[in-house]
Amino acid sequence: MVLSDCYVIKQRRNGKWWPWIDKLSGNSSRKRACRWRAFSRMGSPAHRCRDIERQAGYLQPEHCAPPPPRTTSDAMWFIRDGCGIVCGVITWMLVFYAEFVVVFVMLLPSKNLAYSLVNGALFNSLAFLALASHFRAMCTDPGAVPKGNATKEFIESLQLKPGQVVYKCPKCCSIKPDRAHHCSVCKRCIRKMDHHCPWVNNCVGENNQKYFVLFTMYIALISLHSLMMVVFHFLFCIEEDWTKCSTFSPPATVILLILLCFEGLLFLIFTSVMFGTQVHSICTDETGIEQLKKEERRWAKKTKWMNLKVVFGHPFSIAWLSPFSVPDHGKADPYQYIV
């Protein structure tokens, strides 16, 4: 009996994985043979579940409408999530607050012109790069799988061999490539999804991980820089008259500096940890979700340097530090829809 006209789509029901069989052509006897073969393959450890609950009502490809045509509103990626938008606005407001205190409380009243120019140029440059990185991380498609591509035409185009298994997400009606996970906030399956970050109102995935890493790095740098300037300014005000070290009153100056100190210390710790976590994730080529779920490694192992170049671009250049350059991923591994 020929089984070349059947394929397997797995779904999860009652805590167990069950295959749903479809056939491109043939009679009922072939379908029964396909079903028997699919259930026999379920015992194989190479086809265990990965990440998402599936419901029976979404199984058949006919239930999925074709992907909607792209419109001008789809040109820019932006997640309409209230919590994420608020967190993004707060992020910019905190950076602008630090900018205000550094420039108007510490640098402009300083009598040392060289000190003010050097520190002002450095802090403003880092703050600009941080906000640019935040904007790119927020408005870049992190690697969304085409929505609604679980159609019979798309599955036929995969040219599945007998008994091969594909995974389908019932929430966005997509055939998921390997290492893709569904985000309940973005309502899409994201390739190499690391996590969803409310501070950038977006998922951190394959296409915007570079910008997220740069954002955490530049925020950590301006936090460290502002803390150093606060310490020097406090020492200067203690040695000199408080009325001469700032254009604001002494109580207002102290309050503004203390608030900036708390902000800088908090974000220095937070973004430094996030930066280290992201770099470790890139070097090991294992996303945060994959580490938490301890998923079986099914992809080729590469060197740490190669993993860095995959995220930041080929070859190494100063563009690695720029949020305005789109990384050239080189010869990226093709996506595997079949496992």
MIFI-364101 format. One line per 2 residues: their letters; for each residue x, y, z of N, C-alpha, C. Coordinates in steps of 0.2 Angstrom, whole numbers, plus 2048, in hexadecimal, padded with zeros to 3 digits. Each point is the difference from the previous one (the first is absolute). Example, Ala and Ser with C-alpha at 12.3 -4.5 7.8 and 13.67 -1.06 7.14 Angstrom:
<recs>
AS) 842:7E4:827:7FC:806:800:804:806:800 | 7FE:805:7FC:804:806:801:7FC:805:803
</recs>
This chain:
<recs>
MV) 804:7FA:800:7FC:806:800:804:806:800 | 7FF:805:7FC:804:806:7FF:7FE:805:805
LS) 804:803:804:7FF:805:805:803:807:7FF | 801:801:7FA:804:806:7FE:7FB:806:800
DC) 7F9:7FF:800:7FB:805:800:7FD:802:806 | 804:7FF:806:7FD:802:806:805:803:804
YV) 7FE:805:805:804:803:804:7FD:801:807 | 804:802:805:7FE:800:807:800:807:803
IK) 7FB:802:803:800:806:804:7FE:7FF:807 | 805:802:804:7FF:7FE:807:7FC:805:804
QR) 7FB:7FE:804:7FD:804:805:800:7FD:807 | 7FF:805:805:800:7FD:807:7F9:800:803
RN) 7FE:7FB:803:7F9:7FF:802:800:7FC:806 | 7FD:802:806:800:7FD:806:807:7FE:803
GK) 805:804:7FE:807:7FF:803:804:7FC:7FC | 7FD:7FD:7FA:804:7FC:7FC:800:802:7F9
WW) 805:7FE:7FC:801:802:7F9:7FC:7FB:7FC | 7FC:803:7FB:7FC:7FB:7FC:801:803:7F9
PW) 801:7FB:7FB:801:803:7F9:7F9:800:7FD | 800:805:7FB:7FA:801:7FC:803:7FF:7F9
ID) 7FD:7FB:7FC:802:7FE:7FA:7FD:804:7FA | 803:802:7FC:7FD:802:7F9:804:7FD:7FB
KL) 7FC:7FF:7FA:803:7FD:7FA:7FF:805:7FA | 805:800:7FC:7FF:804:7FA:7FC:7FD:7FB
SG) 7FF:7F9:800:7FC:7FD:7FB:800:7F8:803 | 7FB:7FD:7FD:800:7F9:802:7F9:7FE:803
NS) 7FF:7F9:801:7FA:7FE:803:800:7FF:808 | 7FB:7FD:803:7FF:800:807:805:7FA:802
SR) 802:7FB:7FC:805:7FB:803:807:803:801 | 802:805:7FB:806:804:801:800:804:806
KR) 7FA:803:801:800:804:806:800:7FC:807 | 7FD:7FA:800:801:7FC:806:807:7FE:800
AC) 804:7FF:7FB:807:7FE:800:804:806:803 | 7FE:806:7FD:804:806:803:7FF:800:807
RW) 7FA:800:803:7FE:801:807:804:7FA:804 | 800:7FA:7FE:804:7FB:803:807:802:801
RA) 803:802:7FA:807:802:800:802:806:805 | 7FB:805:800:801:806:804:800:7FE:807
FS) 7FB:7FB:802:800:7FF:807:806:7FB:802 | 803:7FC:7FC:806:7FD:801:806:804:801
RM) 800:806:7FD:805:805:800:800:804:807 | 7FA:800:803:7FF:804:806:805:7FE:806
GS) 802:7F9:7FF:804:7FE:806:807:802:7FF | 802:802:7FA:807:802:7FF:802:806:805
PA) 805:800:803:802:806:804:802:806:7FC | 801:7FF:7FA:802:805:7FB:7FA:805:7FF
HR) 7FA:7FE:801:7FA:804:7FF:7FC:801:806 | 804:803:805:7FC:802:806:7FE:807:7FF
CR) 7FB:802:805:7FD:806:800:806:806:801 | 7FE:806:7FE:805:805:801:7FD:806:804
DI) 7FB:803:7FE:7FF:806:804:7F8:802:801 | 7FC:7FE:7FC:7F9:804:800:7FA:7FB:800
ER) 7FB:802:804:7FA:7FC:800:7FC:801:7FA | 7FE:7FA:7FD:7FC:801:7FA:7F9:7FD:801
QA) 7FB:802:7FD:7F9:7FE:801:7FE:7FD:7F9 | 7FB:7FB:801:7FE:7FC:7FA:7FD:804:7FB
GY) 7FC:806:802:7FC:803:7FB:804:804:7FB | 807:800:801:804:804:7FB:805:7FC:7FC
LQ) 7FE:7F9:800:805:7FC:7FD:800:800:7F8 | 7FA:800:7FD:800:7FF:7F9:802:806:7FC
PE) 804:800:7FB:803:805:7FC:7FA:804:7FD | 7FA:7FD:7FF:7FB:804:7FD:7FD:805:804
HC) 801:7FF:807:7FD:805:805:804:806:800 | 806:800:7FD:804:806:800:7FF:804:7F9
AP) 7FE:807:801:800:804:7FA:806:802:7FE | 801:801:7F9:806:802:7FE:803:807:803
PP) 807:801:800:802:805:804:7FE:807:7FC | 7FE:805:804:7FD:806:7FE:805:804:7FC
PR) 7FF:804:7FB:804:803:7FC:803:806:804 | 807:802:7FF:803:805:804:7FD:807:7FE
TT) 800:804:805:7FE:807:7FF:805:805:802 | 7FF:806:7FF:805:805:802:801:800:807
SD) 7FA:7FF:804:801:800:807:805:7FA:803 | 801:7FB:7FB:804:7FB:802:808:801:7FF
AM) 801:806:7FD:807:802:7FE:804:800:807 | 7FE:803:805:803:801:806:7FD:7FB:806
WF) 804:7FC:803:7FE:7FC:805:7FF:803:807 | 7FA:800:802:7FF:803:807:7FA:7FC:803
IR) 802:7FE:807:7FB:7FC:804:7FB:805:803 | 7FA:7FF:7FF:7FB:805:804:7FE:7FD:807
DG) 805:800:804:7FF:7FD:807:800:806:805 | 7FB:801:804:800:806:804:806:800:805
CG) 801:7FA:803:805:800:805:807:801:7FD | 801:7FD:7FA:807:801:7FD:801:807:7FE
IV) 7FA:803:7FD:801:808:7FE:801:804:806 | 7FD:7FF:806:802:803:806:807:7FF:802
CG) 802:7FA:800:807:7FF:802:805:803:7FB | 7FF:800:7FA:804:804:7FB:800:807:801
VI) 7FA:803:802:800:807:801:804:802:806 | 7FF:7FC:806:804:801:806:808:7FF:7FF
TW) 802:7FC:7FB:807:7FF:7FF:803:807:7FD | 7FC:802:7FB:802:807:7FD:800:805:805
ML) 7FB:801:804:800:805:805:805:800:805 | 802:7FA:802:806:7FF:805:806:802:7FD
VF) 801:7FF:7F9:806:802:7FD:801:807:800 | 7FA:803:7FE:7FF:808:800:801:803:806
YA) 7FE:7FD:806:801:802:807:808:800:801 | 803:7FB:7FE:807:800:802:804:805:7FB
EF) 7FD:801:7FA:803:805:7FC:800:807:803 | 7FA:801:803:7FE:807:803:805:801:806
VV) 801:7FB:804:804:801:806:807:801:7FE | 802:7FC:7FC:808:800:7FE:801:807:7FD
VF) 7FC:802:7FB:802:806:7FD:7FE:806:804 | 7FA:801:803:7FE:806:803:802:801:807
VM) 801:7FA:804:802:800:807:808:800:801 | 803:7FC:7FC:807:7FE:801:805:803:7FB
LL) 7FE:800:7F9:805:802:7FB:800:808:7FF | 7FA:803:7FF:800:807:7FE:803:804:806
PS) 7FE:7FF:806:803:804:806:807:7FF:801 | 803:7FB:7FD:807:7FF:801:805:805:7FD
KN) 805:802:804:805:805:7FE:805:7FD:7FB | 801:7FA:800:805:7FC:7FC:7FD:7FF:7F9
LA) 801:804:7FB:7FD:7FF:7FA:802:7FA:7FC | 806:7FE:801:802:7F9:7FD:7FD:7FA:803
YS) 7FF:800:806:7FC:7FB:804:7F9:800:7FD | 7FD:805:800:7F9:801:7FD:7FF:7FD:7F9
LV) 805:803:7FC:7FF:7FE:7F9:801:7F8:7FF | 805:7FE:803:802:7F8:7FF:7FB:7FC:802
NG) 7FD:801:807:7FB:7FC:803:7F9:801:7FC | 7FF:806:7FE:7FA:802:7FD:7FF:7FC:7F9
AL) 806:800:7FC:800:7FD:7FA:7FF:7F8:801 | 804:7FE:804:800:7F8:802:7F9:7FE:802
FN) 7FD:803:805:7FA:7FE:802:7FA:801:7FB | 800:805:7FD:7FB:801:7FB:801:7FB:7FA
SL) 806:7FF:7FE:801:7FB:7FB:7FD:7F9:802 | 802:7FE:806:7FE:7F9:802:7F8:800:801
AF) 7FD:806:803:7F9:800:800:7FC:800:7FA | 803:803:7FB:7FD:800:7F9:800:7F9:7FD
LA) 806:7FC:801:801:7F9:7FE:7FB:7FC:803 | 7FF:801:807:7FC:7FC:804:7F8:800:7FD
LA) 7FE:807:7FF:7F9:801:7FE:7FF:7FD:7F9 | 806:801:7FC:7FF:7FD:7F9:800:7F9:800
SH) 804:7FD:804:7FF:7F8:801:7FA:7FE:802 | 7FD:804:805:7F9:7FE:803:7FB:801:7FA
FR) 800:805:7FC:7FB:801:7FB:801:7FA:7FB | 806:7FE:7FE:801:7FB:7FB:7FE:7F9:803
AM) 801:7FF:806:7FE:7F9:803:7F8:800:801 | 7FD:806:801:7F9:800:800:7FC:800:7FA
CT) 803:803:7FB:7FC:800:7F9:803:7FC:7FB | 804:7FB:802:803:7FB:7FB:7FC:7F9:801
DP) 7FE:7FD:7FA:7FD:7FA:800:805:7FB:803 | 7FE:7FD:806:805:7FB:803:801:7FA:7FD
GA) 7FC:7FE:7FB:801:7FA:7FC:7F9:7FC:800 | 7FB:804:7FF:7F9:7FD:800:7FF:7FB:7FA
VP) 7FD:7FA:802:7FF:7FB:7FB:7F9:803:7FC | 800:7FF:7FA:7FA:802:7FC:7FA:7FE:803
KG) 7FB:804:802:7FA:7FE:803:7FB:7FD:7FB | 7FD:7FA:802:7FB:7FD:7FC:803:7FC:7FA
NA) 806:7FE:801:803:7FC:7FA:7FF:7F8:801 | 7FC:7FE:805:7FF:7F9:800:7FA:7FE:7FB
TK) 801:801:7FA:7FB:7FE:7FB:803:7FA:7FC | 7FB:7FD:7FD:802:7FA:7FC:805:802:7FB
EF) 800:805:7FD:805:802:7FA:807:801:803 | 800:803:806:807:801:803:803:7F9:802
IE) 7FC:7FC:803:802:7F9:803:802:7FC:7FA | 7FC:801:7FA:802:7FC:7FA:807:803:7FE
SL) 801:806:800:807:803:7FE:806:7FD:804 | 7FF:7FE:806:805:7FD:804:803:7FA:7FD
QL) 7FC:7FC:7FC:802:7FA:7FD:802:7FB:806 | 7FB:7FF:804:801:7FB:806:801:7F9:7FD
KP) 805:7FD:804:801:7F9:7FE:7FC:7FB:805 | 7FF:7FA:7FF:7FC:7FC:804:801:800:807
GQ) 7FB:802:804:801:800:807:803:806:803 | 802:805:7FC:803:806:803:7FB:804:804
VV) 803:803:805:7FC:804:805:801:807:7FF | 7FA:804:800:801:807:800:7FB:803:806
YK) 802:805:804:7FD:803:805:7FC:806:7FE | 7FA:800:803:7FB:806:7FE:7FE:803:806
CP) 800:807:800:7FE:804:806:7F8:802:7FE | 7FC:7FD:804:7F9:802:7FF:7FE:807:802
KC) 804:804:804:7FE:806:802:801:805:7FA | 805:7FF:7FC:801:805:7FA:800:7FC:7FA
CS) 7FE:7FA:800:7FF:7FC:7FA:806:7FF:7FB | 805:7FF:803:807:800:7FC:803:7F9:801
IK) 803:7FE:7FB:805:7FB:800:807:802:803 | 802:7FE:806:805:803:803:807:7FD:7FE
PD) 805:804:7FE:807:7FD:7FF:803:7FE:807 | 805:7FC:7FF:804:7FE:807:802:806:803
RA) 800:800:807:802:805:805:7FC:807:800 | 7FA:7FF:7FD:7FB:805:800:7FB:7FF:806
HH) 7FE:806:804:7FB:7FF:805:7FB:805:800 | 7FA:7FF:802:7FB:805:800:800:805:806
CS) 7FF:806:7FE:800:805:805:7F8:802:801 | 7FE:800:806:7F9:801:802:7FF:808:7FF
VC) 805:804:801:7FF:807:7FF:800:803:7F9 | 805:7FD:7FC:801:802:7F9:7FB:7FC:7FC
KR) 7FD:7FB:803:7FB:7FC:7FC:803:7FD:7FA | 806:7FE:800:804:7FE:7FA:805:7FA:802
CI) 802:7FC:7FC:805:7FC:801:807:803:7FE | 805:800:804:806:804:7FF:806:7FB:800
RK) 804:801:7FA:805:7FC:7FF:806:802:805 | 803:7FB:803:805:800:806:7FE:805:805
MD) 7FA:800:802:7FD:804:805:804:7FF:807 | 803:806:803:803:7FF:806:7FC:802:806
HH) 7FC:805:7FF:7FB:802:805:7FC:806:7FE | 7FB:802:803:7FC:806:7FE:802:805:806
CP) 802:806:7FD:803:805:805:7FB:806:800 | 7FC:801:805:7FC:806:800:803:806:7FF
WV) 807:801:802:803:806:800:801:802:7F9 | 801:7FC:7FB:800:801:7F9:7FA:7FF:7FD
NN) 7FB:7FE:803:7F9:7FE:7FD:801:7FC:7FA | 804:7FA:801:801:7FC:7FA:803:7FA:803
CV) 800:7FB:7FC:803:7F9:801:808:802:7FE | 804:7FC:803:807:800:7FE:801:7FA:7FC
GE) 801:800:7FA:801:7FB:7FC:806:800:7FB | 7FF:7FC:7FB:806:800:7FB:802:806:7FD
NN) 7FB:805:7FE:802:806:7FC:801:806:804 | 7FE:800:807:802:806:804:804:7FF:806
QK) 803:7FA:800:804:7FE:806:806:805:801 | 803:802:7FA:805:804:800:7FE:807:803
YF) 7FB:803:7FE:7FE:806:803:7FE:800:807 | 7FD:7FA:803:7FF:800:807:806:7FF:804
VL) 805:7FD:7FD:807:7FF:804:803:807:800 | 800:804:7FA:803:807:800:7FC:804:805
FT) 7F9:800:800:7FC:804:805:803:7FE:807 | 800:7FA:802:802:7FF:807:807:802:801
MY) 805:800:7FB:807:802:801:800:807:801 | 7FD:804:7FC:800:807:800:7FD:803:807
IA) 7FA:7FD:802:7FD:802:806:805:7FF:806 | 803:7FA:800:805:7FF:805:805:805:800
LI) 803:802:7FA:805:805:800:7FE:807:802 | 7FA:802:7FE:7FE:807:803:7FF:800:807
SL) 7FD:7FA:803:7FF:7FF:807:806:801:804 | 805:7FC:7FD:807:801:804:803:806:7FF
HS) 7FF:804:7FA:803:806:7FF:7FD:805:805 | 7F9:800:800:7FC:805:804:802:7FF:808
LM) 801:7FA:802:802:7FE:807:806:803:802 | 805:800:7FB:807:803:801:7FF:807:801
MV) 7FC:803:7FB:800:808:800:7FC:802:807 | 7FB:7FC:802:7FD:802:806:805:800:806
VF) 804:7FB:801:805:7FF:805:804:806:800 | 803:802:7FA:805:806:7FF:7FC:806:802
HF) 7FA:801:7FE:7FC:806:801:7FF:801:808 | 7FE:7FA:803:7FF:801:807:807:802:804
LF) 805:7FD:7FE:806:802:803:802:807:7FF | 7FF:803:7F9:801:807:7FF:7FB:804:804
CI) 7FA:7FE:801:7FB:805:803:802:800:808 | 803:7FA:802:802:800:807:806:804:802
EE) 805:800:7FB:805:805:801:7FF:807:7FF | 7FC:801:7FB:7FE:807:7FE:7F9:802:804
DW) 7FE:806:7FF:7F9:802:802:7FB:7FD:7FC | 7FB:7FD:803:7FA:7FD:7FD:7FC:805:7FB
TK) 800:806:802:7FD:805:7FC:804:802:7F9 | 806:7FE:800:804:801:7FA:801:7FA:7FB
CS) 7FE:7FA:803:801:7FA:7FC:7FA:7FE:7FB | 7FB:804:801:7FA:7FF:7FC:7FC:806:7FF
TF) 7FC:800:7FB:7FB:806:7FF:7FA:7FF:804 | 7FF:7FA:803:7FA:7FE:804:802:801:807
SP) 7FA:800:804:801:801:807:804:7FA:803 | 803:800:806:804:7FA:802:7FB:7FA:802
PA) 7FA:801:803:7FC:7FA:801:7FE:7FD:7F9 | 7FE:804:7FB:7FE:7FE:7FA:806:7FC:7FC
TV) 806:803:801:805:7FC:7FD:802:7FA:803 | 7FF:7FF:807:801:7FA:803:7FB:7FB:7FE
IL) 7FA:802:800:7FA:7FB:7FE:801:7FD:7F9 | 802:805:7FB:801:7FE:7F9:806:7FB:7FF
LI) 805:802:804:806:7FB:7FF:7FF:7F9:804 | 7FC:800:805:7FF:7FA:803:7FB:7FC:7FC
LL) 7FB:803:7FD:7FC:7FC:7FB:803:7FD:7FB | 805:804:7FD:804:7FE:7FA:805:7FA:802
CF) 802:801:806:804:7FA:803:7FD:7FA:801 | 7FA:800:802:7FC:7FA:801:7FE:7FD:7F9
EG) 7FE:805:7FB:7FE:7FD:7FA:806:7FD:7FC | 806:803:801:806:7FE:7FD:802:7F9:803
LL) 800:7FF:806:802:7FA:803:7FB:7FB:7FF | 7FA:801:800:7FB:7FB:7FE:801:7FD:7F9
FL) 800:805:7FB:801:7FE:7F9:807:7FD:7FE | 805:802:804:806:7FD:7FF:800:7F9:801
IF) 7FD:7FE:806:800:7F9:802:7FC:7FC:7FB | 7FA:803:7FF:7FB:7FC:7FC:802:7FF:7F9
TS) 803:805:7FC:802:800:7F9:806:7FC:800 | 805:800:805:806:7FC:800:7FE:7F9:800
VM) 7FC:7FE:804:7FE:7F9:801:7FD:7FE:7F9 | 7FB:804:7FD:7FD:7FE:7FA:805:800:7FA
FG) 805:804:800:805:800:7FB:804:7FA:801 | 802:7FE:806:804:7FA:801:7FC:7FA:7FE
TQ) 7FA:800:801:7FB:7FA:7FF:800:7FF:7F8 | 7FF:806:7FD:7FF:800:7F9:806:7FD:7FC
VH) 806:803:802:806:7FE:7FD:802:7F8:801 | 7FE:7FE:806:801:7F9:802:7FB:7FC:7FB
SI) 7FA:802:7FF:7FB:7FD:7FC:802:7FF:7F9 | 803:806:7FE:803:800:7F9:806:7FB:7FF
CT) 804:801:804:806:7FB:800:7FF:7F9:800 | 7FB:7FE:804:7FE:7F9:801:7FB:7FE:7FA
DE) 7FD:805:7FD:7FB:7FF:7FB:7FA:7FC:803 | 7FE:803:805:7FA:7FD:803:7FC:806:803
TG) 7FA:800:7FE:7FB:806:802:7FE:7FF:808 | 7FE:805:803:7FD:800:807:7FB:7FA:800
IE) 7FB:800:7FC:7FB:7FB:800:803:7F9:800 | 804:7FF:7FB:803:7F9:7FF:804:7FE:807
QL) 803:805:803:804:7FF:806:7FB:7FE:806 | 7FA:803:800:7FB:7FF:805:7FD:7F9:7FF
KK) 7FE:7FF:7FA:7FD:7FA:7FF:805:7FA:7FF | 806:801:800:805:7FB:7FF:7FF:7FC:7FA
EE) 7FF:803:7FA:7FE:7FD:7FA:806:7FC:7FD | 7FE:7FA:7FD:806:7FD:7FD:803:803:7FA
RR) 806:801:800:804:803:7FA:7FF:7FD:7FA | 7FD:803:7FB:7FF:7FC:7F9:804:804:7FB
WA) 804:806:802:803:804:7FA:807:7FF:801 | 804:802:7FB:807:7FF:7FF:803:804:805
KK) 806:7FE:803:803:804:805:806:804:7FD | 800:806:801:805:805:7FD:804:803:806
TK) 806:803:7FE:804:803:804:7FD:806:803 | 803:803:806:7FD:806:803:801:806:7FB
WM) 806:800:7FD:801:806:7FC:7FB:800:7FA | 7FF:7FA:7FD:7FB:7FF:7FB:7F9:802:802
NL) 7FE:7FE:806:7F9:802:803:800:807:800 | 805:804:802:800:807:801:7FF:803:7F9
KV) 803:7FD:7FB:800:803:7F9:7F9:7FF:7FD | 7FD:7FB:802:7F9:7FE:7FE:7FB:806:802
VF) 801:802:806:7FC:805:803:802:807:7FE | 806:802:801:802:807:7FE:802:801:7F9
GH) 801:7FB:7FC:802:801:7F9:807:7FD:7FE | 801:7FF:7FA:806:7FE:7FD:803:805:7FC
PF) 806:802:800:805:7FE:805:800:804:806 | 805:800:805:800:804:805:802:807:7FE
SI) 7FD:805:803:801:807:7FE:7FD:805:805 | 801:806:7FF:7FE:805:805:7F8:800:800
AW) 7FD:7FE:7FA:7F9:7FF:7FF:7FD:7FC:806 | 803:7FC:803:7FE:7FC:805:7FD:804:806
LS) 803:806:801:7FE:804:805:7FB:805:7FE | 7FE:800:7FA:7FB:805:7FD:7F9:7FD:800
PF) 7FB:804:803:7F9:7FE:7FF:7FD:802:7F9 | 804:803:7FC:7FD:802:7F9:802:7FB:7FB
SV) 805:7FB:801:802:7FC:7FB:7FC:7F9:801 | 7FD:7FD:7FA:7FD:7FA:800:805:7FB:800
PD) 800:7FB:804:805:7FB:800:800:7FB:7FA | 805:7FF:7FD:801:7FB:7FA:801:7F9:804
HG) 7FB:7FC:7FF:800:7F9:804:804:7FB:7FC | 803:802:7FA:804:7FB:7FC:7FB:7FB:7FE
KA) 803:7FA:7FF:7FD:7FA:7FE:7FC:7FD:806 | 7FA:802:802:7FD:7FE:805:7FD:7F9:7FF
DP) 7FF:7FC:805:7FD:7F9:800:7F9:801:7FD | 7FE:7FC:7FB:7F9:800:7FE:7FB:7FD:806
YQ) 7FA:803:7FF:7FC:7FE:806:7FD:7F9:7FE | 800:7FC:806:7FD:7F9:7FF:7F9:800:803
YI) 7FB:7FF:7FB:7F9:7FF:802:7FF:7F9:802 | 804:7FB:7FE:7FF:7F9:801:805:7FE:805
V) 7FD:7FC:805:804:7FD:805:7FF:7F9:801
</recs>
